[in-house]
Amino acid sequence: MKYYTKIEQLEMLTGSEKNELSEVTEKFAFRANDYYLSLIDPDDPADPIRRIIVPSVEELEGWGHLDPSNEQAYTVMQGLEHKYASTVLLLVSNVCEGICRYCFRKRVFIHPQNEVLKDIDAMTEYISAHSEITNVLLTGGDPLVLSTNKLERIIHTLRQIEHVRFIRIGTRMTSFNPYRILDDPSLCEMIERYSRPDNKIYIMTHFTHPRELTDVALEAVHQLQKAGAVLTNQCPLIRGVNDDADTLAELMTKTASAGIAPYYLFQCRPALGNHAYTVPIEEGYRIVEGAKEQLSGLAKRFRYVMSHTTGKIEIIAVADDRVCLKYHRAAEDSDSGRILVCRSNPAACWLDDYDDIFEDYSDKAHCRFCELH
């Protein structure tokens, strides 16, 4: 596999385009490989695969934050986040096979040594001491960039902790480089060893556009499933990629028919440089509902959510001049299930963009979000 980390290496770009985009790549990292670049239609300047991986000058807009969900506030030790009581997130890698232009963890590639998990013994001690932790998510970067031996060391350690019932691996590898799975049989053999009848390994795929589900990608998915892994798909709603009902419906249909359960559709986080990739919440809701009209029950199991500082918030309904939101999972357990009713703001891209927030349908005496303003 050939890798590209400098914009000057892309033959599809003109000299002037390379000069223009060099300023972007000085600020935000660029990485791609020849497999993924081969999926781009070179005759279409608006090609959605190109938009996912090739930088845009729009990223230089001064909009967003390097840590839009305030992950730092929940970081217990380097590489370990504990935001929700039952769930721990481990940043086990500071490298991705390709870097999505809408990435919400751009900071990982700017300061790679400051983010990734270093001390596995300390991680083990922390999780072992917190019996409420039943769910561990391996992320990064991409965990499958690690060698199978390194990945197995982490998974083996977690399997020794009795109260850990779910191990999830969040990866873009099935999209960016399915050959990582097909060319290394030891990976699926390892997955099979640790996927027990009563305790499966979960693989959280990140297919964002239907064209990423190539024959090779589907074969990689099939091999993981044969090894006993359970696959689910989560991705963000991205302007110019999957922001129309037909494309979104096709994506959900293709993943579901391949046995990958549609899990979350994320509101694009307001990370630095992400403005051009972000669809406003209320427009996004209409796109989602338009897609669901075309889908069977199996393909529309996903939830449309935003990962806010205070929790994972589901966008439930938009009607008249109101938007209805619900805490699907909250950082504070007492806020789980809280319903927020907001006055419509068609330009809103994040919860913070709503000025008027009511709790007409909540038993809570006050709004935690308002406390944070």
ChimeraX attribute file (.defattr): number of C-alpha atoms within 10 A of each C-alpha:
attribute: neighborCount
match mode: 1-to-1
recipient: residues
	/A:1	8
	/A:2	7
	/A:3	14
	/A:4	15
	/A:5	15
	/A:6	15
	/A:7	24
	/A:8	16
	/A:9	11
	/A:10	16
	/A:11	9
	/A:12	13
	/A:13	15
	/A:14	11
	/A:15	11
	/A:16	9
	/A:17	14
	/A:18	19
	/A:19	13
	/A:20	15
	/A:21	20
	/A:22	18
	/A:23	16
	/A:24	19
	/A:25	20
	/A:26	11
	/A:27	13
	/A:28	20
	/A:29	20
	/A:30	20
	/A:31	20
	/A:32	23
	/A:33	17
	/A:34	14
	/A:35	16
	/A:36	18
	/A:37	20
	/A:38	11
	/A:39	15
	/A:40	20
	/A:41	13
	/A:42	13
	/A:43	8
	/A:44	9
	/A:45	10
	/A:46	13
	/A:47	15
	/A:48	22
	/A:49	22
	/A:50	21
	/A:51	20
	/A:52	23
	/A:53	21
	/A:54	19
	/A:55	25
	/A:56	20
	/A:57	15
	/A:58	14
	/A:59	22
	/A:60	18
	/A:61	12
	/A:62	11
	/A:63	14
	/A:64	15
	/A:65	18
	/A:66	18
	/A:67	19
	/A:68	18
	/A:69	21
	/A:70	14
	/A:71	15
	/A:72	15
	/A:73	12
	/A:74	17
	/A:75	17
	/A:76	14
	/A:77	18
	/A:78	17
	/A:79	23
	/A:80	27
	/A:81	19
	/A:82	20
	/A:83	22
	/A:84	20
	/A:85	17
	/A:86	14
	/A:87	19
	/A:88	22
	/A:89	20
	/A:90	24
	/A:91	21
	/A:92	26
	/A:93	24
	/A:94	25
	/A:95	19
	/A:96	21
	/A:97	22
	/A:98	25
	/A:99	25
	/A:100	22
	/A:101	22
	/A:102	26
	/A:103	20
	/A:104	21
	/A:105	23
	/A:106	23
	/A:107	19
	/A:108	22
	/A:109	19
	/A:110	15
	/A:111	11
	/A:112	14
	/A:113	14
	/A:114	14
	/A:115	25
	/A:116	22
	/A:117	19
	/A:118	17
	/A:119	12
	/A:120	14
	/A:121	9
	/A:122	13
	/A:123	22
	/A:124	15
	/A:125	11
	/A:126	15
	/A:127	22
	/A:128	17
	/A:129	11
	/A:130	13
	/A:131	14
	/A:132	14
	/A:133	21
	/A:134	18
	/A:135	18
	/A:136	21
	/A:137	21
	/A:138	25
	/A:139	22
	/A:140	26
	/A:141	27
	/A:142	22
	/A:143	25
	/A:144	26
	/A:145	20
	/A:146	16
	/A:147	13
	/A:148	18
	/A:149	12
	/A:150	13
	/A:151	19
	/A:152	17
	/A:153	11
	/A:154	15
	/A:155	20
	/A:156	13
	/A:157	13
	/A:158	20
	/A:159	15
	/A:160	11
	/A:161	17
	/A:162	10
	/A:163	16
	/A:164	21
	/A:165	16
	/A:166	18
	/A:167	23
	/A:168	21
	/A:169	23
	/A:170	22
	/A:171	25
	/A:172	26
	/A:173	23
	/A:174	27
	/A:175	26
	/A:176	25
	/A:177	21
	/A:178	21
	/A:179	17
	/A:180	18
	/A:181	20
	/A:182	20
	/A:183	10
	/A:184	12
	/A:185	12
	/A:186	14
	/A:187	22
	/A:188	20
	/A:189	17
	/A:190	17
	/A:191	23
	/A:192	18
	/A:193	14
	/A:194	19
	/A:195	18
	/A:196	12
	/A:197	7
	/A:198	6
	/A:199	14
	/A:200	18
	/A:201	23
	/A:202	21
	/A:203	24
	/A:204	26
	/A:205	24
	/A:206	20
	/A:207	26
	/A:208	26
	/A:209	23
	/A:210	20
	/A:211	17
	/A:212	19
	/A:213	19
	/A:214	14
	/A:215	11
	/A:216	16
	/A:217	21
	/A:218	19
	/A:219	18
	/A:220	23
	/A:221	26
	/A:222	18
	/A:223	18
	/A:224	24
	/A:225	20
	/A:226	14
	/A:227	19
	/A:228	21
	/A:229	24
	/A:230	19
	/A:231	24
	/A:232	22
	/A:233	23
	/A:234	23
	/A:235	21
	/A:236	25
	/A:237	27
	/A:238	24
	/A:239	21
	/A:240	17
	/A:241	21
	/A:242	21
	/A:243	20
	/A:244	19
	/A:245	19
	/A:246	16
	/A:247	18
	/A:248	25
	/A:249	24
	/A:250	19
	/A:251	22
	/A:252	31
	/A:253	22
	/A:254	20
	/A:255	21
	/A:256	21
	/A:257	11
	/A:258	16
	/A:259	19
	/A:260	24
	/A:261	23
	/A:262	26
	/A:263	20
	/A:264	19
	/A:265	21
	/A:266	22
	/A:267	26
	/A:268	26
	/A:269	26
	/A:270	23
	/A:271	21
	/A:272	23
	/A:273	27
	/A:274	24
	/A:275	22
	/A:276	17
	/A:277	23
	/A:278	23
	/A:279	22
	/A:280	19
	/A:281	26
	/A:282	21
	/A:283	16
	/A:284	23
	/A:285	20
	/A:286	15
	/A:287	21
	/A:288	23
	/A:289	16
	/A:290	16
	/A:291	21
	/A:292	20
	/A:293	12
	/A:294	16
	/A:295	17
	/A:296	13
	/A:297	10
	/A:298	15
	/A:299	24
	/A:300	21
	/A:301	16
	/A:302	20
	/A:303	18
	/A:304	24
	/A:305	24
	/A:306	26
	/A:307	22
	/A:308	21
	/A:309	20
	/A:310	19
	/A:311	22
	/A:312	21
	/A:313	27
	/A:314	23
	/A:315	23
	/A:316	15
	/A:317	15
	/A:318	19
	/A:319	9
	/A:320	7
	/A:321	10
	/A:322	18
	/A:323	22
	/A:324	20
	/A:325	23
	/A:326	22
	/A:327	22
	/A:328	19
	/A:329	20
	/A:330	22
	/A:331	18
	/A:332	13
	/A:333	11
	/A:334	10
	/A:335	19
	/A:336	16
	/A:337	16
	/A:338	20
	/A:339	23
	/A:340	24
	/A:341	20
	/A:342	20
	/A:343	17
	/A:344	20
	/A:345	17
	/A:346	14
	/A:347	13
	/A:348	16
	/A:349	22
	/A:350	18
	/A:351	18
	/A:352	12
	/A:353	11
	/A:354	17
	/A:355	14
	/A:356	12
	/A:357	19
	/A:358	17
	/A:359	17
	/A:360	11
	/A:361	11
	/A:362	15
	/A:363	9
	/A:364	13
	/A:365	7
	/A:366	11
	/A:367	16
	/A:368	14
	/A:369	14
	/A:370	12
	/A:371	7
	/A:372	9
	/A:373	7
